[in-house]
Amino acid sequence: MQDFVPPQPPKSFRIVLELNRSAKRLDSVLLAAIKAQNEDLNLREISRTEFKELFNSGKIQIKGQKATPSSGVAKGITYVDILGFKNSK
């Protein structure tokens, strides 16, 4: 069985979260993943205030839907798109 990979919006940066167990809050898991990636150094150096603003302005999406910091994240693979940043690949 092949997993469904949602299309990535234009001019967005995709982070793939692969969790062994569910997480209660998206913001903590996503910030850790952003800090661990090496593809976009500007995004990696984001402040907590700027990170919160991405959520407030609707620039963080899961499956094309606006995500909230308190969104739960299921076990397995979750595709998170951050609008306004572009993958360098």
PDB file of N, CA, C and O in Angstrom:
ATOM      1  N   MET A   1       0.838  -1.181   0.000  1.00  0.00           N
ATOM      2  CA  MET A   1       0.000   0.000   0.000  1.00  0.00           C
ATOM      3  C   MET A   1       0.887   1.250   0.000  1.00  0.00           C
ATOM      4  O   MET A   1       1.801   1.369   0.815  1.00  0.00           O
ATOM      5  N   GLN A   2       0.612   2.167  -0.909  1.00  0.00           N
ATOM      6  CA  GLN A   2       1.410   3.380  -1.032  1.00  0.00           C
ATOM      7  C   GLN A   2       0.745   4.508  -0.247  1.00  0.00           C
ATOM      8  O   GLN A   2      -0.470   4.697  -0.319  1.00  0.00           O
ATOM      9  N   ASP A   3       1.558   5.256   0.506  1.00  0.00           N
ATOM     10  CA  ASP A   3       1.028   6.378   1.267  1.00  0.00           C
ATOM     11  C   ASP A   3       0.688   7.526   0.342  1.00  0.00           C
ATOM     12  O   ASP A   3       1.367   7.752  -0.660  1.00  0.00           O
ATOM     13  N   PHE A   4      -0.365   8.250   0.681  1.00  0.00           N
ATOM     14  CA  PHE A   4      -0.764   9.423  -0.081  1.00  0.00           C
ATOM     15  C   PHE A   4       0.095  10.610   0.341  1.00  0.00           C
ATOM     16  O   PHE A   4       0.181  10.931   1.527  1.00  0.00           O
ATOM     17  N   VAL A   5       0.727  11.255  -0.628  1.00  0.00           N
ATOM     18  CA  VAL A   5       1.533  12.441  -0.367  1.00  0.00           C
ATOM     19  C   VAL A   5       0.779  13.622  -0.963  1.00  0.00           C
ATOM     20  O   VAL A   5       0.642  13.713  -2.183  1.00  0.00           O
ATOM     21  N   PRO A   6       0.285  14.536  -0.115  1.00  0.00           N
ATOM     22  CA  PRO A   6      -0.464  15.674  -0.647  1.00  0.00           C
ATOM     23  C   PRO A   6       0.434  16.587  -1.476  1.00  0.00           C
ATOM     24  O   PRO A   6       1.631  16.684  -1.207  1.00  0.00           O
ATOM     25  N   PRO A   7      -0.131  17.260  -2.483  1.00  0.00           N
ATOM     26  CA  PRO A   7       0.687  18.158  -3.296  1.00  0.00           C
ATOM     27  C   PRO A   7       1.215  19.316  -2.452  1.00  0.00           C
ATOM     28  O   PRO A   7       0.523  19.824  -1.570  1.00  0.00           O
ATOM     29  N   GLN A   8       2.443  19.720  -2.736  1.00  0.00           N
ATOM     30  CA  GLN A   8       3.065  20.816  -1.996  1.00  0.00           C
ATOM     31  C   GLN A   8       2.671  22.141  -2.640  1.00  0.00           C
ATOM     32  O   GLN A   8       2.818  22.305  -3.851  1.00  0.00           O
ATOM     33  N   PRO A   9       2.172  23.092  -1.844  1.00  0.00           N
ATOM     34  CA  PRO A   9       1.814  24.399  -2.413  1.00  0.00           C
ATOM     35  C   PRO A   9       3.046  25.094  -2.994  1.00  0.00           C
ATOM     36  O   PRO A   9       4.163  24.865  -2.528  1.00  0.00           O
ATOM     37  N   PRO A  10       2.850  25.947  -4.016  1.00  0.00           N
ATOM     38  CA  PRO A  10       3.982  26.680  -4.571  1.00  0.00           C
ATOM     39  C   PRO A  10       4.594  27.623  -3.534  1.00  0.00           C
ATOM     40  O   PRO A  10       3.896  28.127  -2.654  1.00  0.00           O
ATOM     41  N   LYS A  11       5.885  27.854  -3.644  1.00  0.00           N
ATOM     42  CA  LYS A  11       6.633  28.739  -2.747  1.00  0.00           C
ATOM     43  C   LYS A  11       6.422  28.379  -1.282  1.00  0.00           C
ATOM     44  O   LYS A  11       6.164  29.241  -0.442  1.00  0.00           O
ATOM     45  N   SER A  12       6.537  27.101  -1.002  1.00  0.00           N
ATOM     46  CA  SER A  12       6.390  26.638   0.377  1.00  0.00           C
ATOM     47  C   SER A  12       7.546  25.707   0.721  1.00  0.00           C
ATOM     48  O   SER A  12       8.187  25.133  -0.160  1.00  0.00           O
ATOM     49  N   PHE A  13       7.795  25.571   2.002  1.00  0.00           N
ATOM     50  CA  PHE A  13       8.829  24.675   2.510  1.00  0.00           C
ATOM     51  C   PHE A  13       8.116  23.521   3.193  1.00  0.00           C
ATOM     52  O   PHE A  13       7.267  23.737   4.057  1.00  0.00           O
ATOM     53  N   ARG A  14       8.456  22.303   2.812  1.00  0.00           N
ATOM     54  CA  ARG A  14       7.796  21.123   3.384  1.00  0.00           C
ATOM     55  C   ARG A  14       8.682  20.468   4.413  1.00  0.00           C
ATOM     56  O   ARG A  14       9.869  20.231   4.189  1.00  0.00           O
ATOM     57  N   ILE A  15       8.075  20.184   5.545  1.00  0.00           N
ATOM     58  CA  ILE A  15       8.740  19.412   6.591  1.00  0.00           C
ATOM     59  C   ILE A  15       7.928  18.136   6.783  1.00  0.00           C
ATOM     60  O   ILE A  15       6.709  18.177   6.950  1.00  0.00           O
ATOM     61  N   VAL A  16       8.614  17.019   6.755  1.00  0.00           N
ATOM     62  CA  VAL A  16       7.960  15.732   6.954  1.00  0.00           C
ATOM     63  C   VAL A  16       8.245  15.293   8.389  1.00  0.00           C
ATOM     64  O   VAL A  16       9.389  15.040   8.766  1.00  0.00           O
ATOM     65  N   LEU A  17       7.182  15.211   9.171  1.00  0.00           N
ATOM     66  CA  LEU A  17       7.312  14.749  10.550  1.00  0.00           C
ATOM     67  C   LEU A  17       7.039  13.257  10.572  1.00  0.00           C
ATOM     68  O   LEU A  17       5.988  12.806  10.118  1.00  0.00           O
ATOM     69  N   GLU A  18       7.976  12.498  11.094  1.00  0.00           N
ATOM     70  CA  GLU A  18       7.795  11.047  11.207  1.00  0.00           C
ATOM     71  C   GLU A  18       7.890  10.702  12.689  1.00  0.00           C
ATOM     72  O   GLU A  18       8.975  10.677  13.270  1.00  0.00           O
ATOM     73  N   LEU A  19       6.728  10.435  13.286  1.00  0.00           N
ATOM     74  CA  LEU A  19       6.664  10.224  14.727  1.00  0.00           C
ATOM     75  C   LEU A  19       6.404   8.759  15.069  1.00  0.00           C
ATOM     76  O   LEU A  19       5.599   8.092  14.419  1.00  0.00           O
ATOM     77  N   ASN A  20       7.093   8.273  16.092  1.00  0.00           N
ATOM     78  CA  ASN A  20       6.878   6.907  16.576  1.00  0.00           C
ATOM     79  C   ASN A  20       5.672   6.825  17.503  1.00  0.00           C
ATOM     80  O   ASN A  20       5.124   5.749  17.739  1.00  0.00           O
ATOM     81  N   ARG A  21       5.266   7.984  18.024  1.00  0.00           N
ATOM     82  CA  ARG A  21       4.056   8.045  18.846  1.00  0.00           C
ATOM     83  C   ARG A  21       3.417   9.410  18.642  1.00  0.00           C
ATOM     84  O   ARG A  21       4.077  10.348  18.194  1.00  0.00           O
ATOM     85  N   SER A  22       2.155   9.519  18.965  1.00  0.00           N
ATOM     86  CA  SER A  22       1.456  10.780  18.741  1.00  0.00           C
ATOM     87  C   SER A  22       2.004  11.873  19.666  1.00  0.00           C
ATOM     88  O   SER A  22       2.549  11.593  20.733  1.00  0.00           O
ATOM     89  N   ALA A  23       1.844  13.117  19.227  1.00  0.00           N
ATOM     90  CA  ALA A  23       2.278  14.266  20.017  1.00  0.00           C
ATOM     91  C   ALA A  23       1.054  15.132  20.311  1.00  0.00           C
ATOM     92  O   ALA A  23       0.157  15.263  19.479  1.00  0.00           O
ATOM     93  N   LYS A  24       1.033  15.717  21.498  1.00  0.00           N
ATOM     94  CA  LYS A  24      -0.125  16.517  21.886  1.00  0.00           C
ATOM     95  C   LYS A  24      -0.160  17.876  21.208  1.00  0.00           C
ATOM     96  O   LYS A  24      -1.238  18.425  20.983  1.00  0.00           O
ATOM     97  N   ARG A  25       1.022  18.436  20.874  1.00  0.00           N
ATOM     98  CA  ARG A  25       1.069  19.768  20.275  1.00  0.00           C
ATOM     99  C   ARG A  25       1.974  19.797  19.051  1.00  0.00           C
ATOM    100  O   ARG A  25       3.102  19.303  19.081  1.00  0.00           O
ATOM    101  N   LEU A  26       1.465  20.378  17.986  1.00  0.00           N
ATOM    102  CA  LEU A  26       2.230  20.511  16.755  1.00  0.00           C
ATOM    103  C   LEU A  26       3.396  21.484  16.915  1.00  0.00           C
ATOM    104  O   LEU A  26       4.481  21.237  16.389  1.00  0.00           O
ATOM    105  N   ASP A  27       3.184  22.592  17.636  1.00  0.00           N
ATOM    106  CA  ASP A  27       4.211  23.633  17.682  1.00  0.00           C
ATOM    107  C   ASP A  27       5.549  23.145  18.215  1.00  0.00           C
ATOM    108  O   ASP A  27       6.587  23.493  17.651  1.00  0.00           O
ATOM    109  N   SER A  28       5.562  22.366  19.264  1.00  0.00           N
ATOM    110  CA  SER A  28       6.833  21.905  19.832  1.00  0.00           C
ATOM    111  C   SER A  28       7.541  20.916  18.905  1.00  0.00           C
ATOM    112  O   SER A  28       8.759  20.985  18.741  1.00  0.00           O
ATOM    113  N   VAL A  29       6.791  20.005  18.302  1.00  0.00           N
ATOM    114  CA  VAL A  29       7.376  19.016  17.388  1.00  0.00           C
ATOM    115  C   VAL A  29       7.886  19.700  16.119  1.00  0.00           C
ATOM    116  O   VAL A  29       8.965  19.373  15.624  1.00  0.00           O
ATOM    117  N   LEU A  30       7.112  20.643  15.601  1.00  0.00           N
ATOM    118  CA  LEU A  30       7.490  21.329  14.370  1.00  0.00           C
ATOM    119  C   LEU A  30       8.708  22.225  14.581  1.00  0.00           C
ATOM    120  O   LEU A  30       9.603  22.253  13.737  1.00  0.00           O
ATOM    121  N   LEU A  31       8.755  22.950  15.683  1.00  0.00           N
ATOM    122  CA  LEU A  31       9.905  23.818  15.938  1.00  0.00           C
ATOM    123  C   LEU A  31      11.188  22.999  16.051  1.00  0.00           C
ATOM    124  O   LEU A  31      12.231  23.413  15.544  1.00  0.00           O
ATOM    125  N   ALA A  32      11.125  21.855  16.702  1.00  0.00           N
ATOM    126  CA  ALA A  32      12.299  20.979  16.803  1.00  0.00           C
ATOM    127  C   ALA A  32      12.735  20.498  15.419  1.00  0.00           C
ATOM    128  O   ALA A  32      13.931  20.432  15.135  1.00  0.00           O
ATOM    129  N   ALA A  33      11.776  20.161  14.561  1.00  0.00           N
ATOM    130  CA  ALA A  33      12.098  19.706  13.205  1.00  0.00           C
ATOM    131  C   ALA A  33      12.694  20.838  12.370  1.00  0.00           C
ATOM    132  O   ALA A  33      13.603  20.610  11.573  1.00  0.00           O
ATOM    133  N   ILE A  34      12.189  22.044  12.549  1.00  0.00           N
ATOM    134  CA  ILE A  34      12.731  23.202  11.830  1.00  0.00           C
ATOM    135  C   ILE A  34      14.173  23.447  12.243  1.00  0.00           C
ATOM    136  O   ILE A  34      15.030  23.695  11.394  1.00  0.00           O
ATOM    137  N   LYS A  35      14.443  23.381  13.526  1.00  0.00           N
ATOM    138  CA  LYS A  35      15.799  23.626  14.029  1.00  0.00           C
ATOM    139  C   LYS A  35      16.766  22.520  13.597  1.00  0.00           C
ATOM    140  O   LYS A  35      17.969  22.763  13.497  1.00  0.00           O
ATOM    141  N   ALA A  36      16.262  21.319  13.342  1.00  0.00           N
ATOM    142  CA  ALA A  36      17.112  20.185  12.970  1.00  0.00           C
ATOM    143  C   ALA A  36      17.421  20.119  11.474  1.00  0.00           C
ATOM    144  O   ALA A  36      18.391  19.475  11.073  1.00  0.00           O
ATOM    145  N   GLN A  37      16.601  20.784  10.638  1.00  0.00           N
ATOM    146  CA  GLN A  37      16.802  20.698   9.186  1.00  0.00           C
ATOM    147  C   GLN A  37      17.945  21.606   8.742  1.00  0.00           C
ATOM    148  O   GLN A  37      18.281  22.576   9.422  1.00  0.00           O
ATOM    149  N   ASN A  38      18.539  21.278   7.592  1.00  0.00           N
ATOM    150  CA  ASN A  38      19.660  22.053   7.052  1.00  0.00           C
ATOM    151  C   ASN A  38      19.386  22.617   5.663  1.00  0.00           C
ATOM    152  O   ASN A  38      20.297  23.150   5.029  1.00  0.00           O
ATOM    153  N   GLU A  39      18.147  22.511   5.177  1.00  0.00           N
ATOM    154  CA  GLU A  39      17.830  22.950   3.820  1.00  0.00           C
ATOM    155  C   GLU A  39      17.588  24.452   3.732  1.00  0.00           C
ATOM    156  O   GLU A  39      17.968  25.071   2.738  1.00  0.00           O
ATOM    157  N   ASP A  40      16.971  25.049   4.738  1.00  0.00           N
ATOM    158  CA  ASP A  40      16.681  26.480   4.736  1.00  0.00           C
ATOM    159  C   ASP A  40      17.235  27.074   6.025  1.00  0.00           C
ATOM    160  O   ASP A  40      16.615  26.977   7.084  1.00  0.00           O
ATOM    161  N   LEU A  41      18.403  27.688   5.921  1.00  0.00           N
ATOM    162  CA  LEU A  41      19.067  28.208   7.111  1.00  0.00           C
ATOM    163  C   LEU A  41      18.335  29.404   7.702  1.00  0.00           C
ATOM    164  O   LEU A  41      18.374  29.602   8.916  1.00  0.00           O
ATOM    165  N   ASN A  42      17.664  30.211   6.873  1.00  0.00           N
ATOM    166  CA  ASN A  42      16.875  31.327   7.394  1.00  0.00           C
ATOM    167  C   ASN A  42      15.735  30.819   8.265  1.00  0.00           C
ATOM    168  O   ASN A  42      15.471  31.364   9.336  1.00  0.00           O
ATOM    169  N   LEU A  43      15.070  29.786   7.805  1.00  0.00           N
ATOM    170  CA  LEU A  43      13.978  29.203   8.576  1.00  0.00           C
ATOM    171  C   LEU A  43      14.503  28.556   9.851  1.00  0.00           C
ATOM    172  O   LEU A  43      13.850  28.605  10.893  1.00  0.00           O
ATOM    173  N   ARG A  44      15.670  27.956   9.767  1.00  0.00           N
ATOM    174  CA  ARG A  44      16.254  27.292  10.942  1.00  0.00           C
ATOM    175  C   ARG A  44      16.552  28.283  12.070  1.00  0.00           C
ATOM    176  O   ARG A  44      16.514  27.916  13.244  1.00  0.00           O
ATOM    177  N   GLU A  45      16.845  29.527  11.717  1.00  0.00           N
ATOM    178  CA  GLU A  45      17.176  30.553  12.711  1.00  0.00           C
ATOM    179  C   GLU A  45      15.958  31.354  13.173  1.00  0.00           C
ATOM    180  O   GLU A  45      16.118  32.407  13.791  1.00  0.00           O
ATOM    181  N   ILE A  46      14.763  30.883  12.889  1.00  0.00           N
ATOM    182  CA  ILE A  46      13.543  31.606  13.218  1.00  0.00           C
ATOM    183  C   ILE A  46      13.389  31.765  14.735  1.00  0.00           C
ATOM    184  O   ILE A  46      13.697  30.854  15.503  1.00  0.00           O
ATOM    185  N   SER A  47      12.907  32.940  15.145  1.00  0.00           N
ATOM    186  CA  SER A  47      12.670  33.175  16.575  1.00  0.00           C
ATOM    187  C   SER A  47      11.308  32.602  16.951  1.00  0.00           C
ATOM    188  O   SER A  47      10.491  32.300  16.081  1.00  0.00           O
ATOM    189  N   ARG A  48      11.071  32.455  18.242  1.00  0.00           N
ATOM    190  CA  ARG A  48       9.788  31.929  18.695  1.00  0.00           C
ATOM    191  C   ARG A  48       8.649  32.885  18.325  1.00  0.00           C
ATOM    192  O   ARG A  48       7.546  32.444  18.002  1.00  0.00           O
ATOM    193  N   THR A  49       8.917  34.189  18.372  1.00  0.00           N
ATOM    194  CA  THR A  49       7.899  35.177  17.997  1.00  0.00           C
ATOM    195  C   THR A  49       7.536  35.048  16.523  1.00  0.00           C
ATOM    196  O   THR A  49       6.358  35.062  16.167  1.00  0.00           O
ATOM    197  N   GLU A  50       8.548  34.922  15.667  1.00  0.00           N
ATOM    198  CA  GLU A  50       8.305  34.751  14.231  1.00  0.00           C
ATOM    199  C   GLU A  50       7.589  33.430  13.963  1.00  0.00           C
ATOM    200  O   GLU A  50       6.721  33.352  13.095  1.00  0.00           O
ATOM    201  N   PHE A  51       7.957  32.400  14.710  1.00  0.00           N
ATOM    202  CA  PHE A  51       7.322  31.084  14.575  1.00  0.00           C
ATOM    203  C   PHE A  51       5.832  31.180  14.917  1.00  0.00           C
ATOM    204  O   PHE A  51       4.995  30.633  14.199  1.00  0.00           O
ATOM    205  N   LYS A  52       5.503  31.868  16.005  1.00  0.00           N
ATOM    206  CA  LYS A  52       4.099  32.043  16.399  1.00  0.00           C
ATOM    207  C   LYS A  52       3.337  32.820  15.332  1.00  0.00           C
ATOM    208  O   LYS A  52       2.173  32.527  15.059  1.00  0.00           O
ATOM    209  N   GLU A  53       3.995  33.815  14.727  1.00  0.00           N
ATOM    210  CA  GLU A  53       3.345  34.619  13.692  1.00  0.00           C
ATOM    211  C   GLU A  53       3.007  33.774  12.461  1.00  0.00           C
ATOM    212  O   GLU A  53       1.999  34.027  11.800  1.00  0.00           O
ATOM    213  N   LEU A  54       3.837  32.776  12.146  1.00  0.00           N
ATOM    214  CA  LEU A  54       3.521  31.875  11.032  1.00  0.00           C
ATOM    215  C   LEU A  54       2.191  31.170  11.279  1.00  0.00           C
ATOM    216  O   LEU A  54       1.385  31.026  10.359  1.00  0.00           O
ATOM    217  N   PHE A  55       1.958  30.734  12.508  1.00  0.00           N
ATOM    218  CA  PHE A  55       0.677  30.097  12.852  1.00  0.00           C
ATOM    219  C   PHE A  55      -0.455  31.117  12.779  1.00  0.00           C
ATOM    220  O   PHE A  55      -1.503  30.840  12.197  1.00  0.00           O
ATOM    221  N   ASN A  56      -0.246  32.298  13.370  1.00  0.00           N
ATOM    222  CA  ASN A  56      -1.299  33.322  13.430  1.00  0.00           C
ATOM    223  C   ASN A  56      -1.721  33.791  12.044  1.00  0.00           C
ATOM    224  O   ASN A  56      -2.891  34.109  11.827  1.00  0.00           O
ATOM    225  N   SER A  57      -0.780  33.837  11.105  1.00  0.00           N
ATOM    226  CA  SER A  57      -1.094  34.311   9.753  1.00  0.00           C
ATOM    227  C   SER A  57      -1.537  33.183   8.819  1.00  0.00           C
ATOM    228  O   SER A  57      -1.782  33.423   7.637  1.00  0.00           O
ATOM    229  N   GLY A  58      -1.642  31.963   9.335  1.00  0.00           N
ATOM    230  CA  GLY A  58      -2.122  30.836   8.535  1.00  0.00           C
ATOM    231  C   GLY A  58      -1.102  30.295   7.550  1.00  0.00           C
ATOM    232  O   GLY A  58      -1.475  29.637   6.578  1.00  0.00           O
ATOM    233  N   LYS A  59       0.175  30.557   7.781  1.00  0.00           N
ATOM    234  CA  LYS A  59       1.212  30.113   6.847  1.00  0.00           C
ATOM    235  C   LYS A  59       1.720  28.705   7.125  1.00  0.00           C
ATOM    236  O   LYS A  59       2.560  28.196   6.384  1.00  0.00           O
ATOM    237  N   ILE A  60       1.228  28.074   8.173  1.00  0.00           N
ATOM    238  CA  ILE A  60       1.579  26.679   8.449  1.00  0.00           C
ATOM    239  C   ILE A  60       0.332  25.846   8.170  1.00  0.00           C
ATOM    240  O   ILE A  60      -0.724  26.052   8.767  1.00  0.00           O
ATOM    241  N   GLN A  61       0.486  24.907   7.252  1.00  0.00           N
ATOM    242  CA  GLN A  61      -0.656  24.115   6.819  1.00  0.00           C
ATOM    243  C   GLN A  61      -0.350  22.626   6.843  1.00  0.00           C
ATOM    244  O   GLN A  61       0.778  22.193   6.610  1.00  0.00           O
ATOM    245  N   ILE A  62      -1.390  21.861   7.132  1.00  0.00           N
ATOM    246  CA  ILE A  62      -1.346  20.407   7.028  1.00  0.00           C
ATOM    247  C   ILE A  62      -2.475  20.017   6.085  1.00  0.00           C
ATOM    248  O   ILE A  62      -3.638  20.336   6.335  1.00  0.00           O
ATOM    249  N   LYS A  63      -2.133  19.330   5.003  1.00  0.00           N
ATOM    250  CA  LYS A  63      -3.110  18.924   3.985  1.00  0.00           C
ATOM    251  C   LYS A  63      -3.918  20.117   3.475  1.00  0.00           C
ATOM    252  O   LYS A  63      -5.120  19.995   3.235  1.00  0.00           O
ATOM    253  N   GLY A  64      -3.270  21.256   3.310  1.00  0.00           N
ATOM    254  CA  GLY A  64      -3.932  22.436   2.777  1.00  0.00           C
ATOM    255  C   GLY A  64      -4.806  23.185   3.763  1.00  0.00           C
ATOM    256  O   GLY A  64      -5.435  24.182   3.407  1.00  0.00           O
ATOM    257  N   GLN A  65      -4.849  22.716   4.992  1.00  0.00           N
ATOM    258  CA  GLN A  65      -5.674  23.350   6.028  1.00  0.00           C
ATOM    259  C   GLN A  65      -4.785  24.106   7.007  1.00  0.00           C
ATOM    260  O   GLN A  65      -3.689  23.652   7.335  1.00  0.00           O
ATOM    261  N   LYS A  66      -5.253  25.250   7.468  1.00  0.00           N
ATOM    262  CA  LYS A  66      -4.518  26.039   8.451  1.00  0.00           C
ATOM    263  C   LYS A  66      -4.337  25.223   9.728  1.00  0.00           C
ATOM    264  O   LYS A  66      -5.297  24.667  10.262  1.00  0.00           O
ATOM    265  N   ALA A  67      -3.100  25.158  10.210  1.00  0.00           N
ATOM    266  CA  ALA A  67      -2.792  24.405  11.429  1.00  0.00           C
ATOM    267  C   ALA A  67      -2.748  25.356  12.623  1.00  0.00           C
ATOM    268  O   ALA A  67      -2.453  26.541  12.468  1.00  0.00           O
ATOM    269  N   THR A  68      -3.038  24.841  13.794  1.00  0.00           N
ATOM    270  CA  THR A  68      -2.931  25.631  15.018  1.00  0.00           C
ATOM    271  C   THR A  68      -1.803  25.052  15.875  1.00  0.00           C
ATOM    272  O   THR A  68      -1.491  23.866  15.771  1.00  0.00           O
ATOM    273  N   PRO A  69      -1.190  25.891  16.723  1.00  0.00           N
ATOM    274  CA  PRO A  69      -0.094  25.397  17.560  1.00  0.00           C
ATOM    275  C   PRO A  69      -0.500  24.221  18.442  1.00  0.00           C
ATOM    276  O   PRO A  69       0.312  23.339  18.724  1.00  0.00           O
ATOM    277  N   SER A  70      -1.754  24.213  18.874  1.00  0.00           N
ATOM    278  CA  SER A  70      -2.204  23.165  19.788  1.00  0.00           C
ATOM    279  C   SER A  70      -2.758  21.937  19.070  1.00  0.00           C
ATOM    280  O   SER A  70      -3.282  21.029  19.715  1.00  0.00           O
ATOM    281  N   SER A  71      -2.647  21.899  17.740  1.00  0.00           N
ATOM    282  CA  SER A  71      -3.106  20.727  16.990  1.00  0.00           C
ATOM    283  C   SER A  71      -2.321  19.497  17.429  1.00  0.00           C
ATOM    284  O   SER A  71      -1.104  19.558  17.605  1.00  0.00           O
ATOM    285  N   GLY A  72      -3.013  18.396  17.603  1.00  0.00           N
ATOM    286  CA  GLY A  72      -2.340  17.140  17.898  1.00  0.00           C
ATOM    287  C   GLY A  72      -1.739  16.572  16.622  1.00  0.00           C
ATOM    288  O   GLY A  72      -2.215  16.861  15.525  1.00  0.00           O
ATOM    289  N   VAL A  73      -0.702  15.771  16.762  1.00  0.00           N
ATOM    290  CA  VAL A  73      -0.056  15.144  15.603  1.00  0.00           C
ATOM    291  C   VAL A  73      -0.108  13.636  15.804  1.00  0.00           C
ATOM    292  O   VAL A  73       0.345  13.117  16.825  1.00  0.00           O
ATOM    293  N   ALA A  74      -0.664  12.943  14.824  1.00  0.00           N
ATOM    294  CA  ALA A  74      -0.811  11.492  14.921  1.00  0.00           C
ATOM    295  C   ALA A  74       0.522  10.787  14.713  1.00  0.00           C
ATOM    296  O   ALA A  74       1.455  11.329  14.120  1.00  0.00           O
ATOM    297  N   LYS A  75       0.578   9.582  15.213  1.00  0.00           N
ATOM    298  CA  LYS A  75       1.736   8.716  14.982  1.00  0.00           C
ATOM    299  C   LYS A  75       1.855   8.460  13.489  1.00  0.00           C
ATOM    300  O   LYS A  75       0.848   8.321  12.795  1.00  0.00           O
ATOM    301  N   GLY A  76       3.090   8.397  12.994  1.00  0.00           N
ATOM    302  CA  GLY A  76       3.313   8.143  11.572  1.00  0.00           C
ATOM    303  C   GLY A  76       3.874   9.370  10.878  1.00  0.00           C
ATOM    304  O   GLY A  76       4.574  10.177  11.490  1.00  0.00           O
ATOM    305  N   ILE A  77       3.564   9.505   9.598  1.00  0.00           N
ATOM    306  CA  ILE A  77       4.111  10.587   8.785  1.00  0.00           C
ATOM    307  C   ILE A  77       3.074  11.684   8.609  1.00  0.00           C
ATOM    308  O   ILE A  77       1.923  11.420   8.263  1.00  0.00           O
ATOM    309  N   THR A  78       3.501  12.925   8.852  1.00  0.00           N
ATOM    310  CA  THR A  78       2.665  14.098   8.649  1.00  0.00           C
ATOM    311  C   THR A  78       3.444  15.092   7.802  1.00  0.00           C
ATOM    312  O   THR A  78       4.605  15.384   8.086  1.00  0.00           O
ATOM    313  N   TYR A  79       2.799  15.612   6.755  1.00  0.00           N
ATOM    314  CA  TYR A  79       3.428  16.592   5.870  1.00  0.00           C
ATOM    315  C   TYR A  79       2.961  17.982   6.265  1.00  0.00           C
ATOM    316  O   TYR A  79       1.767  18.280   6.223  1.00  0.00           O
ATOM    317  N   VAL A  80       3.907  18.830   6.650  1.00  0.00           N
ATOM    318  CA  VAL A  80       3.606  20.195   7.070  1.00  0.00           C
ATOM    319  C   VAL A  80       4.235  21.140   6.054  1.00  0.00           C
ATOM    320  O   VAL A  80       5.421  21.032   5.744  1.00  0.00           O
ATOM    321  N   ASP A  81       3.429  22.069   5.538  1.00  0.00           N
ATOM    322  CA  ASP A  81       3.922  23.052   4.578  1.00  0.00           C
ATOM    323  C   ASP A  81       3.942  24.426   5.227  1.00  0.00           C
ATOM    324  O   ASP A  81       2.984  24.837   5.881  1.00  0.00           O
ATOM    325  N   ILE A  82       5.064  25.133   5.032  1.00  0.00           N
ATOM    326  CA  ILE A  82       5.218  26.477   5.559  1.00  0.00           C
ATOM    327  C   ILE A  82       5.253  27.416   4.360  1.00  0.00           C
ATOM    328  O   ILE A  82       6.211  27.411   3.587  1.00  0.00           O
ATOM    329  N   LEU A  83       4.216  28.211   4.213  1.00  0.00           N
ATOM    330  CA  LEU A  83       4.083  29.091   3.059  1.00  0.00           C
ATOM    331  C   LEU A  83       5.052  30.263   3.171  1.00  0.00           C
ATOM    332  O   LEU A  83       5.312  30.768   4.263  1.00  0.00           O
ATOM    333  N   GLY A  84       5.583  30.686   2.026  1.00  0.00           N
ATOM    334  CA  GLY A  84       6.480  31.829   2.006  1.00  0.00           C
ATOM    335  C   GLY A  84       7.957  31.440   2.072  1.00  0.00           C
ATOM    336  O   GLY A  84       8.831  32.300   1.969  1.00  0.00           O
ATOM    337  N   PHE A  85       8.229  30.170   2.241  1.00  0.00           N
ATOM    338  CA  PHE A  85       9.610  29.661   2.220  1.00  0.00           C
ATOM    339  C   PHE A  85       9.649  28.653   1.081  1.00  0.00           C
ATOM    340  O   PHE A  85       8.636  28.028   0.768  1.00  0.00           O
ATOM    341  N   LYS A  86      10.798  28.492   0.467  1.00  0.00           N
ATOM    342  CA  LYS A  86      10.883  27.594  -0.684  1.00  0.00           C
ATOM    343  C   LYS A  86      11.996  26.575  -0.460  1.00  0.00           C
ATOM    344  O   LYS A  86      13.108  26.938  -0.076  1.00  0.00           O
ATOM    345  N   ASN A  87      11.695  25.302  -0.701  1.00  0.00           N
ATOM    346  CA  ASN A  87      12.731  24.268  -0.623  1.00  0.00           C
ATOM    347  C   ASN A  87      13.805  24.554  -1.659  1.00  0.00           C
ATOM    348  O   ASN A  87      13.511  24.969  -2.780  1.00  0.00           O
ATOM    349  N   SER A  88      15.050  24.327  -1.272  1.00  0.00           N
ATOM    350  CA  SER A  88      16.161  24.599  -2.185  1.00  0.00           C
ATOM    351  C   SER A  88      16.403  23.450  -3.157  1.00  0.00           C
ATOM    352  O   SER A  88      17.263  23.569  -4.030  1.00  0.00           O
ATOM    353  N   LYS A  89      15.683  22.359  -3.039  1.00  0.00           N
ATOM    354  CA  LYS A  89      15.865  21.201  -3.925  1.00  0.00           C
ATOM    355  C   LYS A  89      15.378  21.505  -5.313  1.00  0.00           C
ATOM    356  O   LYS A  89      15.452  20.648  -6.194  1.00  0.00           O
TER     357      LYS A  89
END
